[in-house]
Amino acid sequence: MFHPNVKRYIEAIKLYNESIAFSEKGSTERSLAYANRSNICLKMQRFEECLKNIRLARESNYSGEKLNQREKDAKNALAKARNKNASLSKVSPDVVEEPELSYAAKENAPQVANCLELRKNEEYGRHVVATRKLKVGDVVMIERPFVTVLKDSFRYMYNGHVLFGGMSE
């Protein structure tokens, strides 16, 4: 997506995230930050995030006709986007698919395909071997990171809940 104001929108998201981080739960400041962040999300065509922020604004006791209209606009745009995507055969570049194992999973280790075995010998020590021929691109193990680290300069851009735009709750 190209928009001439995208840098300003991202900066605004950072500032709203900072405001949310330092405001009290249920406060007017927090509800206003959620409402304003929903507006930026709508302008950036991030309709699901917009709806999430509208929900959060309402949970923080924000009400208003603008919020109702924004919700209608986001739902309509989201429905149009889903209809358009349903008619296309390719996946959107924004959509990240979770990898799936190419073979059945081990019973005692569901993140590992049953075509891998842990062995130990004098030559290699402890090592993993394939028990069948594998093809290029086969997914044989899926491992989630134990910890992730975020640069301090992105503190208010991202958070632990959602990695796009720091849509914190």
NORUR-V958970 format. One record per residue. N is the residue number from 0. RES is the residue in three letters. PHI is phi in degrees with one decimal (999 if undefined). PSI is psi as a letter, one per 20 degrees, with the letter a starting at -180 (none if undefined). D_CENTER is the distance of its C-alpha to the mean C-alpha in whole Angstrom. Layout:
N|RES|PHI|PSI|D_CENTER  N|RES|PHI|PSI|D_CENTER
This chain:
0|MET|999|p|17  1|PHE|-113.4|p|20  2|HIS|-146.8|p|21  3|PRO|-60.2|h|24  4|ASN|-100.9|j|22  5|VAL|-58.5|h|19  6|LYS|-64.6|h|20  7|ARG|-68.3|h|21  8|TYR|-64.3|g|18  9|ILE|-64.5|g|16  10|GLU|-63.4|h|19  11|ALA|-63.4|g|19  12|ILE|-57.9|g|15  13|LYS|-57.8|g|16  14|LEU|-67.6|h|19  15|TYR|-65.9|h|18  16|ASN|-61.7|g|16  17|GLU|-64.4|g|19  18|SER|-61.5|g|21  19|ILE|-64.6|g|19  20|ALA|-62.3|h|19  21|PHE|-101.2|i|23  22|SER|-94.9|q|23  23|GLU|-80.3|q|25  24|LYS|-59.9|p|23  25|GLY|82.7|j|24  26|SER|-77.8|r|26  27|THR|-61.6|h|27  28|GLU|-61.1|g|25  29|ARG|-66.6|g|22  30|SER|-63.6|h|22  31|LEU|-66.8|h|23  32|ALA|-64.0|g|20  33|TYR|-61.9|g|18  34|ALA|-63.1|g|20  35|ASN|-67.5|h|20  36|ARG|-66.4|h|16  37|SER|-63.8|h|16  38|ASN|-65.1|g|19  39|ILE|-63.7|g|17  40|CYS|-60.4|g|14  41|LEU|-62.8|g|16  42|LYS|-63.8|h|18  43|MET|-88.5|j|15  44|GLN|61.8|k|15  45|ARG|-104.3|m|11  46|PHE|-67.9|h|13  47|GLU|-65.5|g|11  48|GLU|-65.5|h|10  49|CYS|-60.6|g|13  50|LEU|-64.7|h|14  51|LYS|-63.6|g|12  52|ASN|-68.1|h|14  53|ILE|-63.5|g|17  54|ARG|-60.3|g|17  55|LEU|-64.9|h|17  56|ALA|-63.3|g|20  57|ARG|-66.4|h|22  58|GLU|-64.2|h|21  59|SER|-95.5|j|23  60|ASN|70.1|k|26  61|TYR|-93.1|p|25  62|SER|-138.5|q|27  63|GLY|163.8|q|28  64|GLU|-66.0|h|29  65|LYS|-59.5|h|26  66|LEU|-66.2|g|23  67|ASN|-63.3|g|25  68|GLN|-65.4|g|25  69|ARG|-61.6|h|22  70|GLU|-63.5|g|20  71|LYS|-60.4|g|23  72|ASP|-60.3|g|22  73|ALA|-66.3|g|18  74|LYS|-64.8|g|19  75|ASN|-64.0|g|21  76|ALA|-64.7|h|19  77|LEU|-65.9|g|17  78|ALA|-63.3|g|19  79|LYS|-62.4|g|21  80|ALA|-63.9|g|18  81|ARG|-66.5|g|18  82|ASN|-64.0|g|21  83|LYS|-64.7|g|21  84|ASN|-65.9|h|19  85|ALA|-66.0|h|21  86|SER|-83.3|i|24  87|LEU|-93.4|q|22  88|SER|-88.1|h|22  89|LYS|-92.4|q|20  90|VAL|-85.2|q|16  91|SER|-62.4|q|14  92|PRO|-66.2|i|13  93|ASP|-78.1|i|10  94|VAL|-87.9|p|9  95|VAL|-106.7|o|9  96|GLU|-83.8|p|11  97|GLU|-71.0|p|12  98|PRO|-68.9|q|15  99|GLU|-124.0|q|18  100|LEU|-63.4|q|21  101|SER|-78.3|i|24  102|TYR|-130.6|r|27  103|ALA|-59.1|q|27  104|ALA|-84.3|q|26  105|LYS|-68.4|q|28  106|GLU|-64.8|g|29  107|ASN|-91.4|i|29  108|ALA|-146.7|n|26  109|PRO|-65.6|i|23  110|GLN|-89.1|i|21  111|VAL|-119.7|p|24  112|ALA|-69.9|q|26  113|ASN|-73.9|j|30  114|CYS|-92.3|j|31  115|LEU|-111.7|q|31  116|GLU|-131.9|q|33  117|LEU|-93.3|p|34  118|ARG|-127.8|r|37  119|LYS|-143.0|p|40  120|ASN|-151.1|r|43  121|GLU|-67.2|h|45  122|GLU|-69.1|g|44  123|TYR|-109.3|i|40  124|GLY|73.3|b|39  125|ARG|-80.6|p|36  126|HIS|-156.4|r|34  127|VAL|-106.9|p|32  128|VAL|-128.4|q|34  129|ALA|-88.5|p|33  130|THR|-96.2|j|36  131|ARG|-151.0|r|35  132|LYS|-70.6|p|35  133|LEU|-108.6|q|31  134|LYS|-100.7|q|30  135|VAL|-59.7|p|28  136|GLY|94.2|i|24  137|ASP|-63.2|p|25  138|VAL|-97.4|o|22  139|VAL|-113.3|i|24  140|MET|-155.8|p|22  141|ILE|-124.3|o|18  142|GLU|-125.9|p|18  143|ARG|-86.5|q|15  144|PRO|-66.6|q|15  145|PHE|-70.6|h|18  146|VAL|-148.7|q|17  147|THR|-126.2|q|14  148|VAL|-123.5|p|16  149|LEU|-115.3|p|15  150|LYS|-60.6|q|18  151|ASP|-58.4|h|19  152|SER|-68.1|i|19  153|PHE|-103.1|j|16  154|ARG|-50.6|g|16  155|TYR|-100.2|i|15  156|MET|-83.7|h|13  157|TYR|-126.9|r|10  158|ASN|-146.9|a|10  159|GLY|-74.3|i|10  160|HIS|-87.8|g|8  161|VAL|-139.5|p|5  162|LEU|-82.3|i|5  163|PHE|-84.4|p|6  164|GLY|58.3|j|9  165|GLY|60.3|l|9  166|MET|-75.9|m|9  167|SER|-79.1|q|11  168|GLU|-102.5|none|13
